Amino acid sequence: MLASGRGSNLQAIIDAIERGELPVTLTCVISDRENAAALGRARHHGIEALALPVSQFPGPTQQEQAIRRHLEDRGVELVALAGYMRILPAWFVALYRWRILNIHPSLLPAFPGLRAPDQAIAYGVKVSGCTVHFVDEGTDTGPIILQRPVPVLPDDTAETLAARILREEHIAYPEALRLLVSGRLRVEGRRVHILPPAPRVEVHT
Ligand code: GRF
């Protein structure tokens, strides 16, 4: 996983794995910020945590190449972004085509980019929510996997709305990962089809 901040989505994913609800191995958490709380959460659960700040490299490309090397060395198949505050370059996205996921605190395509709950309040929408999507070359533009709506209440501030959206994020992200790793997502152009679960095979002898 790549995370820059508090890591509550990381925590939701770790919890789902530990409850046996998400059959993935969380190999490592990489952050561009040394002091990201996400790194501490990972270490607390015995997950490798690496800080790769851009300032430690000659430039962003070298930092991105270092991330690539770390992922390749560990045989990582899937990259989940949660509050990772840097845009991944096109070559990186192409390398992991439809294998990079992101979560965003709005119902995309409304309010992409920074401070989505602030944007929702300022615009006056009555419903917002969260979106889990594949990452493509744009900012918050990739094919949508799952969305969960959240009503905007009359006295909501950006903070209260963001907090209610976050609760839905913690349900949506593990669910999207579960669908992906169980082979139930098919990308067709912009659309992501969710396939029915494979039938249980019963063998009678
Ligand atoms: C979440 O609101 C997510 O939607 C956005 O960044 C925030 C990350 O929160 N992309 P956390 O670090 O997972 O707590």
py3Dmol code that shows the C-alpha trace and the ligand (Angstrom):
import py3Dmol

protein = """\
ATOM      1  CA  MET A   1       0.000   0.000   0.000  1.00  0.00           C
ATOM      2  CA  LEU A   2       1.047   3.588  -0.568  1.00  0.00           C
ATOM      3  CA  ALA A   3      -0.087   6.122   2.025  1.00  0.00           C
ATOM      4  CA  SER A   4       0.994   9.586   3.081  1.00  0.00           C
ATOM      5  CA  GLY A   5      -1.036  10.199   6.211  1.00  0.00           C
ATOM      6  CA  ARG A   6      -3.026   8.787   9.074  1.00  0.00           C
ATOM      7  CA  GLY A   7      -3.705   5.399   7.446  1.00  0.00           C
ATOM      8  CA  SER A   8      -7.259   4.722   8.604  1.00  0.00           C
ATOM      9  CA  ASN A   9      -8.051   2.960   5.309  1.00  0.00           C
ATOM     10  CA  LEU A  10      -4.894   0.911   5.729  1.00  0.00           C
ATOM     11  CA  GLN A  11      -6.187  -0.016   9.187  1.00  0.00           C
ATOM     12  CA  ALA A  12      -9.584  -1.044   7.789  1.00  0.00           C
ATOM     13  CA  ILE A  13      -7.815  -3.292   5.284  1.00  0.00           C
ATOM     14  CA  ILE A  14      -5.544  -4.796   7.945  1.00  0.00           C
ATOM     15  CA  ASP A  15      -8.611  -5.431  10.145  1.00  0.00           C
ATOM     16  CA  ALA A  16     -10.476  -7.123   7.283  1.00  0.00           C
ATOM     17  CA  ILE A  17      -7.452  -9.350   6.603  1.00  0.00           C
ATOM     18  CA  GLU A  18      -7.118 -10.239  10.288  1.00  0.00           C
ATOM     19  CA  ARG A  19     -10.839 -11.083  10.494  1.00  0.00           C
ATOM     20  CA  GLY A  20     -10.286 -13.505   7.603  1.00  0.00           C
ATOM     21  CA  GLU A  21     -12.530 -11.495   5.281  1.00  0.00           C
ATOM     22  CA  LEU A  22      -9.908 -10.448   2.774  1.00  0.00           C
ATOM     23  CA  PRO A  23      -7.603 -13.122   1.342  1.00  0.00           C
ATOM     24  CA  VAL A  24      -4.586 -10.951   0.532  1.00  0.00           C
ATOM     25  CA  THR A  25      -1.100 -10.610   1.953  1.00  0.00           C
ATOM     26  CA  LEU A  26      -0.265  -7.032   2.768  1.00  0.00           C
ATOM     27  CA  THR A  27       3.417  -7.114   1.877  1.00  0.00           C
ATOM     28  CA  CYS A  28       4.534  -3.582   2.641  1.00  0.00           C
ATOM     29  CA  VAL A  29       3.417  -0.032   3.236  1.00  0.00           C
ATOM     30  CA  ILE A  30       5.387   2.707   1.522  1.00  0.00           C
ATOM     31  CA  SER A  31       5.042   6.380   2.333  1.00  0.00           C
ATOM     32  CA  ASP A  32       6.544   9.547   0.936  1.00  0.00           C
ATOM     33  CA  ARG A  33       6.410  10.989   4.474  1.00  0.00           C
ATOM     34  CA  GLU A  34       8.729   9.775   7.227  1.00  0.00           C
ATOM     35  CA  ASN A  35       6.230  10.594   9.955  1.00  0.00           C
ATOM     36  CA  ALA A  36       3.094   9.175   8.337  1.00  0.00           C
ATOM     37  CA  ALA A  37       0.952   7.472  10.980  1.00  0.00           C
ATOM     38  CA  ALA A  38       0.248   4.771   8.366  1.00  0.00           C
ATOM     39  CA  LEU A  39       3.851   3.522   8.785  1.00  0.00           C
ATOM     40  CA  GLY A  40       3.388   3.089  12.536  1.00  0.00           C
ATOM     41  CA  ARG A  41       0.119   1.215  12.021  1.00  0.00           C
ATOM     42  CA  ALA A  42       1.832  -1.158   9.574  1.00  0.00           C
ATOM     43  CA  ARG A  43       4.753  -1.853  11.924  1.00  0.00           C
ATOM     44  CA  HIS A  44       2.338  -2.441  14.795  1.00  0.00           C
ATOM     45  CA  HIS A  45       0.878  -5.318  12.769  1.00  0.00           C
ATOM     46  CA  GLY A  46       4.265  -6.691  11.730  1.00  0.00           C
ATOM     47  CA  ILE A  47       4.007  -5.330   8.199  1.00  0.00           C
ATOM     48  CA  GLU A  48       7.107  -3.898   6.572  1.00  0.00           C
ATOM     49  CA  ALA A  49       6.938  -0.088   6.458  1.00  0.00           C
ATOM     50  CA  LEU A  50       9.205   2.063   4.318  1.00  0.00           C
ATOM     51  CA  ALA A  51       9.564   5.818   4.097  1.00  0.00           C
ATOM     52  CA  LEU A  52      10.747   7.016   0.688  1.00  0.00           C
ATOM     53  CA  PRO A  53      10.527  10.815   0.765  1.00  0.00           C
ATOM     54  CA  VAL A  54      11.301  12.548  -2.515  1.00  0.00           C
ATOM     55  CA  SER A  55      13.818  14.697  -0.642  1.00  0.00           C
ATOM     56  CA  GLN A  56      16.057  11.621  -0.252  1.00  0.00           C
ATOM     57  CA  PHE A  57      16.362  11.282  -4.031  1.00  0.00           C
ATOM     58  CA  PRO A  58      17.705  13.516  -6.797  1.00  0.00           C
ATOM     59  CA  GLY A  59      14.106  13.999  -7.984  1.00  0.00           C
ATOM     60  CA  PRO A  60      10.591  12.516  -8.201  1.00  0.00           C
ATOM     61  CA  THR A  61      11.464  10.054 -10.967  1.00  0.00           C
ATOM     62  CA  GLN A  62      14.165   8.427  -8.857  1.00  0.00           C
ATOM     63  CA  GLN A  63      11.747   8.159  -5.929  1.00  0.00           C
ATOM     64  CA  GLU A  64       9.155   6.521  -8.212  1.00  0.00           C
ATOM     65  CA  GLN A  65      11.781   4.132  -9.546  1.00  0.00           C
ATOM     66  CA  ALA A  66      12.715   3.238  -5.969  1.00  0.00           C
ATOM     67  CA  ILE A  67       9.073   2.437  -5.219  1.00  0.00           C
ATOM     68  CA  ARG A  68       8.970   0.266  -8.329  1.00  0.00           C
ATOM     69  CA  ARG A  69      12.104  -1.589  -7.265  1.00  0.00           C
ATOM     70  CA  HIS A  70      10.729  -2.232  -3.782  1.00  0.00           C
ATOM     71  CA  LEU A  71       7.453  -3.552  -5.210  1.00  0.00           C
ATOM     72  CA  GLU A  72       9.217  -5.748  -7.763  1.00  0.00           C
ATOM     73  CA  ASP A  73      11.694  -7.111  -5.197  1.00  0.00           C
ATOM     74  CA  ARG A  74       8.746  -8.232  -3.090  1.00  0.00           C
ATOM     75  CA  GLY A  75       6.703  -9.606  -5.972  1.00  0.00           C
ATOM     76  CA  VAL A  76       3.828  -7.218  -5.272  1.00  0.00           C
ATOM     77  CA  GLU A  77       0.885  -7.786  -7.614  1.00  0.00           C
ATOM     78  CA  LEU A  78      -1.508  -5.115  -6.446  1.00  0.00           C
ATOM     79  CA  VAL A  79      -0.976  -1.532  -5.293  1.00  0.00           C
ATOM     80  CA  ALA A  80      -3.590   0.138  -3.096  1.00  0.00           C
ATOM     81  CA  LEU A  81      -3.343   3.887  -2.631  1.00  0.00           C
ATOM     82  CA  ALA A  82      -4.925   5.415   0.445  1.00  0.00           C
ATOM     83  CA  GLY A  83      -4.294   9.069   0.975  1.00  0.00           C
ATOM     84  CA  TYR A  84      -1.092   8.882  -1.078  1.00  0.00           C
ATOM     85  CA  MET A  85      -0.537  12.519  -1.917  1.00  0.00           C
ATOM     86  CA  ARG A  86       1.628  12.163  -5.003  1.00  0.00           C
ATOM     87  CA  ILE A  87       0.491  11.586  -8.579  1.00  0.00           C
ATOM     88  CA  LEU A  88       1.968   8.411 -10.053  1.00  0.00           C
ATOM     89  CA  PRO A  89       3.591   8.908 -13.465  1.00  0.00           C
ATOM     90  CA  ALA A  90       2.131   7.331 -16.609  1.00  0.00           C
ATOM     91  CA  TRP A  91       4.919   4.724 -16.893  1.00  0.00           C
ATOM     92  CA  PHE A  92       4.150   3.486 -13.379  1.00  0.00           C
ATOM     93  CA  VAL A  93       0.399   3.332 -14.070  1.00  0.00           C
ATOM     94  CA  ALA A  94       1.061   1.397 -17.288  1.00  0.00           C
ATOM     95  CA  LEU A  95       3.288  -1.068 -15.435  1.00  0.00           C
ATOM     96  CA  TYR A  96       0.468  -1.924 -13.023  1.00  0.00           C
ATOM     97  CA  ARG A  97      -2.488  -1.428 -15.406  1.00  0.00           C
ATOM     98  CA  TRP A  98      -5.766  -2.189 -13.544  1.00  0.00           C
ATOM     99  CA  ARG A  99      -3.712  -3.305 -10.572  1.00  0.00           C
ATOM    100  CA  ILE A 100      -3.605   0.065  -8.793  1.00  0.00           C
ATOM    101  CA  LEU A 101      -6.617   1.110  -6.739  1.00  0.00           C
ATOM    102  CA  ASN A 102      -7.422   4.405  -5.062  1.00  0.00           C
ATOM    103  CA  ILE A 103     -10.117   5.660  -2.735  1.00  0.00           C
ATOM    104  CA  HIS A 104     -11.532   9.152  -3.014  1.00  0.00           C
ATOM    105  CA  PRO A 105     -13.905  10.950  -0.643  1.00  0.00           C
ATOM    106  CA  SER A 106     -16.590  11.982  -3.156  1.00  0.00           C
ATOM    107  CA  LEU A 107     -18.890  10.390  -5.686  1.00  0.00           C
ATOM    108  CA  LEU A 108     -16.633  10.763  -8.707  1.00  0.00           C
ATOM    109  CA  PRO A 109     -16.615  12.324 -11.247  1.00  0.00           C
ATOM    110  CA  ALA A 110     -17.828  15.053  -8.862  1.00  0.00           C
ATOM    111  CA  PHE A 111     -15.119  16.809  -6.895  1.00  0.00           C
ATOM    112  CA  PRO A 112     -11.850  15.175  -7.941  1.00  0.00           C
ATOM    113  CA  GLY A 113      -8.575  16.412  -6.499  1.00  0.00           C
ATOM    114  CA  LEU A 114      -7.895  17.867  -3.095  1.00  0.00           C
ATOM    115  CA  ARG A 115     -10.364  18.570  -0.276  1.00  0.00           C
ATOM    116  CA  ALA A 116     -13.343  16.828  -1.845  1.00  0.00           C
ATOM    117  CA  PRO A 117     -15.613  17.198   1.231  1.00  0.00           C
ATOM    118  CA  ASP A 118     -14.924  20.969   1.242  1.00  0.00           C
ATOM    119  CA  GLN A 119     -15.801  21.080  -2.447  1.00  0.00           C
ATOM    120  CA  ALA A 120     -19.053  19.172  -1.806  1.00  0.00           C
ATOM    121  CA  ILE A 121     -20.109  21.542   0.992  1.00  0.00           C
ATOM    122  CA  ALA A 122     -19.202  24.617  -1.053  1.00  0.00           C
ATOM    123  CA  TYR A 123     -21.151  23.349  -4.062  1.00  0.00           C
ATOM    124  CA  GLY A 124     -24.201  22.552  -1.967  1.00  0.00           C
ATOM    125  CA  VAL A 125     -24.783  18.953  -3.043  1.00  0.00           C
ATOM    126  CA  LYS A 126     -27.248  16.943  -0.941  1.00  0.00           C
ATOM    127  CA  VAL A 127     -25.467  13.623  -1.410  1.00  0.00           C
ATOM    128  CA  SER A 128     -21.779  12.835  -1.491  1.00  0.00           C
ATOM    129  CA  GLY A 129     -19.881   9.672  -0.625  1.00  0.00           C
ATOM    130  CA  CYS A 130     -16.786   7.740  -1.555  1.00  0.00           C
ATOM    131  CA  THR A 131     -15.459   6.031  -4.654  1.00  0.00           C
ATOM    132  CA  VAL A 132     -12.991   3.181  -5.061  1.00  0.00           C
ATOM    133  CA  HIS A 133     -11.551   3.260  -8.552  1.00  0.00           C
ATOM    134  CA  PHE A 134      -8.738   1.913 -10.668  1.00  0.00           C
ATOM    135  CA  VAL A 135      -5.948   4.398 -11.214  1.00  0.00           C
ATOM    136  CA  ASP A 136      -5.351   5.610 -14.744  1.00  0.00           C
ATOM    137  CA  GLU A 137      -3.153   8.436 -16.017  1.00  0.00           C
ATOM    138  CA  GLY A 138      -5.514  11.194 -14.842  1.00  0.00           C
ATOM    139  CA  THR A 139      -6.294  12.497 -11.361  1.00  0.00           C
ATOM    140  CA  ASP A 140      -9.210  10.527  -9.877  1.00  0.00           C
ATOM    141  CA  THR A 141     -10.424   9.623 -13.386  1.00  0.00           C
ATOM    142  CA  GLY A 142      -9.984   5.831 -13.557  1.00  0.00           C
ATOM    143  CA  PRO A 143     -12.807   3.283 -13.972  1.00  0.00           C
ATOM    144  CA  ILE A 144     -15.083   3.158 -10.932  1.00  0.00           C
ATOM    145  CA  ILE A 145     -15.283  -0.073  -8.947  1.00  0.00           C
ATOM    146  CA  LEU A 146     -17.572   0.808  -6.034  1.00  0.00           C
ATOM    147  CA  GLN A 147     -19.311   3.865  -4.620  1.00  0.00           C
ATOM    148  CA  ARG A 148     -21.083   4.395  -1.316  1.00  0.00           C
ATOM    149  CA  PRO A 149     -23.368   7.415  -0.913  1.00  0.00           C
ATOM    150  CA  VAL A 150     -23.491   9.631   2.169  1.00  0.00           C
ATOM    151  CA  PRO A 151     -26.180  12.313   2.711  1.00  0.00           C
ATOM    152  CA  VAL A 152     -24.960  15.853   3.250  1.00  0.00           C
ATOM    153  CA  LEU A 153     -26.795  17.161   6.323  1.00  0.00           C
ATOM    154  CA  PRO A 154     -27.897  20.800   6.642  1.00  0.00           C
ATOM    155  CA  ASP A 155     -25.445  21.593   9.436  1.00  0.00           C
ATOM    156  CA  ASP A 156     -22.528  19.568   8.035  1.00  0.00           C
ATOM    157  CA  THR A 157     -19.085  21.108   7.897  1.00  0.00           C
ATOM    158  CA  ALA A 158     -16.359  19.694   5.675  1.00  0.00           C
ATOM    159  CA  GLU A 159     -15.027  17.912   8.784  1.00  0.00           C
ATOM    160  CA  THR A 160     -18.287  16.252   9.853  1.00  0.00           C
ATOM    161  CA  LEU A 161     -19.029  15.215   6.280  1.00  0.00           C
ATOM    162  CA  ALA A 162     -15.499  13.853   5.789  1.00  0.00           C
ATOM    163  CA  ALA A 163     -15.824  11.827   9.000  1.00  0.00           C
ATOM    164  CA  ARG A 164     -19.093  10.206   7.844  1.00  0.00           C
ATOM    165  CA  ILE A 165     -17.647   9.544   4.401  1.00  0.00           C
ATOM    166  CA  LEU A 166     -14.592   7.944   6.015  1.00  0.00           C
ATOM    167  CA  ARG A 167     -16.779   5.360   7.765  1.00  0.00           C
ATOM    168  CA  GLU A 168     -18.093   4.315   4.348  1.00  0.00           C
ATOM    169  CA  GLU A 169     -14.559   4.269   2.898  1.00  0.00           C
ATOM    170  CA  HIS A 170     -13.621   1.698   5.511  1.00  0.00           C
ATOM    171  CA  ILE A 171     -16.361  -0.598   4.196  1.00  0.00           C
ATOM    172  CA  ALA A 172     -15.863   0.124   0.492  1.00  0.00           C
ATOM    173  CA  TYR A 173     -12.101  -0.364   0.233  1.00  0.00           C
ATOM    174  CA  PRO A 174     -11.842  -3.889   1.670  1.00  0.00           C
ATOM    175  CA  GLU A 175     -14.937  -4.835  -0.347  1.00  0.00           C
ATOM    176  CA  ALA A 176     -13.404  -3.577  -3.615  1.00  0.00           C
ATOM    177  CA  LEU A 177     -10.172  -5.434  -2.897  1.00  0.00           C
ATOM    178  CA  ARG A 178     -12.120  -8.585  -2.115  1.00  0.00           C
ATOM    179  CA  LEU A 179     -13.903  -8.358  -5.475  1.00  0.00           C
ATOM    180  CA  LEU A 180     -10.639  -7.762  -7.304  1.00  0.00           C
ATOM    181  CA  VAL A 181      -8.683 -10.607  -5.737  1.00  0.00           C
ATOM    182  CA  SER A 182     -11.552 -13.020  -6.217  1.00  0.00           C
ATOM    183  CA  GLY A 183     -11.421 -12.298  -9.949  1.00  0.00           C
ATOM    184  CA  ARG A 184     -14.843 -10.677  -9.990  1.00  0.00           C
ATOM    185  CA  LEU A 185     -13.948  -7.395 -11.714  1.00  0.00           C
ATOM    186  CA  ARG A 186     -13.821  -6.971 -15.471  1.00  0.00           C
ATOM    187  CA  VAL A 187     -12.813  -3.627 -16.957  1.00  0.00           C
ATOM    188  CA  GLU A 188     -14.476  -2.751 -20.238  1.00  0.00           C
ATOM    189  CA  GLY A 189     -13.640   0.775 -21.346  1.00  0.00           C
ATOM    190  CA  ARG A 190     -14.744   3.038 -18.508  1.00  0.00           C
ATOM    191  CA  ARG A 191     -17.037   0.444 -17.000  1.00  0.00           C
ATOM    192  CA  VAL A 192     -16.109  -2.082 -14.371  1.00  0.00           C
ATOM    193  CA  HIS A 193     -18.408  -5.093 -14.389  1.00  0.00           C
ATOM    194  CA  ILE A 194     -18.863  -6.924 -11.123  1.00  0.00           C
ATOM    195  CA  LEU A 195     -19.217 -10.596 -11.931  1.00  0.00           C
ATOM    196  CA  PRO A 196     -21.319 -12.939  -9.798  1.00  0.00           C
ATOM    197  CA  PRO A 197     -19.439 -15.125  -7.337  1.00  0.00           C
ATOM    198  CA  ALA A 198     -18.146 -18.361  -8.820  1.00  0.00           C
ATOM    199  CA  PRO A 199     -20.549 -21.231  -8.019  1.00  0.00           C
ATOM    200  CA  ARG A 200     -19.403 -23.558  -5.270  1.00  0.00           C
ATOM    201  CA  VAL A 201     -18.283 -26.869  -6.678  1.00  0.00           C
ATOM    202  CA  GLU A 202     -19.451 -29.801  -4.611  1.00  0.00           C
ATOM    203  CA  VAL A 203     -17.762 -33.112  -5.209  1.00  0.00           C
ATOM    204  CA  HIS A 204     -19.768 -36.179  -4.239  1.00  0.00           C
ATOM    205  CA  THR A 205     -17.881 -39.450  -4.059  1.00  0.00           C
TER     206      THR A 205
END
"""
ligand_1 = """\
14
GRF
C -9.250 9.417 2.662
O -10.270 10.351 2.858
C -9.191 9.019 1.212
O -10.444 9.025 0.606
C -8.321 10.089 0.619
O -7.354 10.361 1.593
C -7.863 10.036 2.874
C -6.928 9.046 3.483
O -7.270 8.777 4.798
N -7.767 9.667 -0.649
P -6.490 7.677 5.614
O -5.015 8.045 5.568
O -6.752 6.347 4.978
O -7.044 7.760 7.014
"""
view = py3Dmol.view(width=600, height=400)
view.addModel(protein, "pdb")
view.setStyle({"model": 0}, {"cartoon": {"style": "trace"}})
view.addModel(ligand_1, "xyz")
view.setStyle({"model": 1}, {"stick": {}})
view.zoomTo()
view.show()
